[in-house]
């Protein structure tokens, strides 16, 4: 992901007037504010994406913990009474 961001920033580094054009198009007074807006937007999108992925991982961990508990219970019921781990 960060490689994509770096590649996307290359044209801006080579031709800085692109930022001025984008600023004029968006009605932003200074190009530095446009860069700040883009940076904050990227960080916000990254935060939302990582939060979504974390929720998915937590749900999967919960499912795996429940499955493990069921398998251990089934194994304990199937084991002879005299054996212990």
C-alpha positions as CSV (number, residue, x, y, z in Angstrom):
1,X,0.0,0.0,0.0
2,X,2.7,2.4,0.9
3,X,4.5,1.6,-2.3
4,X,1.4,2.7,-4.2
5,X,1.4,5.9,-2.3
6,X,5.0,6.5,-3.1
7,X,4.5,5.8,-6.8
8,X,1.4,8.1,-6.8
9,X,3.5,10.9,-5.3
10,X,6.2,10.7,-8.0
11,X,4.4,12.8,-10.6
12,X,3.8,15.5,-7.9
13,X,7.5,15.5,-7.0
14,X,8.5,15.8,-10.7
15,X,5.9,18.4,-11.6
16,X,4.9,20.4,-8.5
17,X,2.5,22.6,-10.6
18,X,0.0,19.6,-10.5
19,X,-0.7,20.5,-6.8
20,X,-1.4,24.1,-7.8
21,X,-3.8,22.9,-10.5
22,X,-5.6,20.6,-8.1
23,X,-5.8,23.4,-5.5
24,X,-7.4,25.7,-8.0
25,X,-9.8,23.0,-9.1
26,X,-10.9,22.3,-5.5
27,X,-11.0,25.9,-4.5
28,X,-8.2,25.6,-2.0
29,X,-6.1,28.7,-1.6
30,X,-2.7,27.3,-1.0
31,X,-1.1,24.1,-2.4
32,X,0.2,23.2,1.0
33,X,-3.3,22.9,2.3
34,X,-4.2,20.6,-0.5
35,X,-1.3,18.3,0.4
36,X,-2.4,18.5,4.1
37,X,-5.9,17.6,3.1
38,X,-4.7,14.6,1.0
39,X,-2.5,13.4,3.8
40,X,-5.2,13.6,6.4
41,X,-7.6,11.9,4.1
42,X,-5.1,9.1,3.4
43,X,-4.5,8.6,7.1
44,X,-8.2,8.5,7.9
45,X,-8.8,6.0,5.1
46,X,-6.0,3.8,6.4
47,X,-7.4,4.0,10.0
48,X,-10.8,3.0,8.8
49,X,-9.4,0.1,6.8
50,X,-7.2,-1.2,9.6
51,X,-10.1,-1.0,12.0
52,X,-12.2,-3.0,9.6
53,X,-9.4,-5.6,9.3
54,X,-9.0,-5.8,13.1
55,X,-12.7,-6.4,13.6
56,X,-12.5,-9.3,11.0
57,X,-9.5,-10.8,12.8
58,X,-11.2,-10.5,16.2
59,X,-14.3,-12.2,14.9
60,X,-12.2,-15.0,13.4
61,X,-10.2,-15.4,16.7
62,X,-13.5,-15.7,18.6
63,X,-14.8,-18.4,16.1
64,X,-11.5,-20.3,16.4
65,X,-11.6,-20.2,20.2
66,X,-15.1,-21.5,20.3
67,X,-14.3,-24.3,17.9
68,X,-11.2,-25.2,20.0
69,X,-13.3,-25.3,23.1
70,X,-15.8,-27.6,21.4
71,X,-13.1,-29.9,20.2
72,X,-11.4,-30.1,23.6
73,X,-14.8,-30.9,25.2
74,X,-15.4,-33.7,22.6
75,X,-11.9,-35.0,23.2
76,X,-12.4,-35.0,27.0
77,X,-15.6,-36.9,26.6
78,X,-14.0,-39.5,24.3
79,X,-10.9,-40.0,26.5
80,X,-10.9,-42.9,29.0
81,X,-11.5,-41.8,32.6
82,X,-8.1,-42.9,33.9
83,X,-5.9,-40.8,31.5
84,X,-4.9,-37.2,32.1
85,X,-2.8,-34.7,30.1
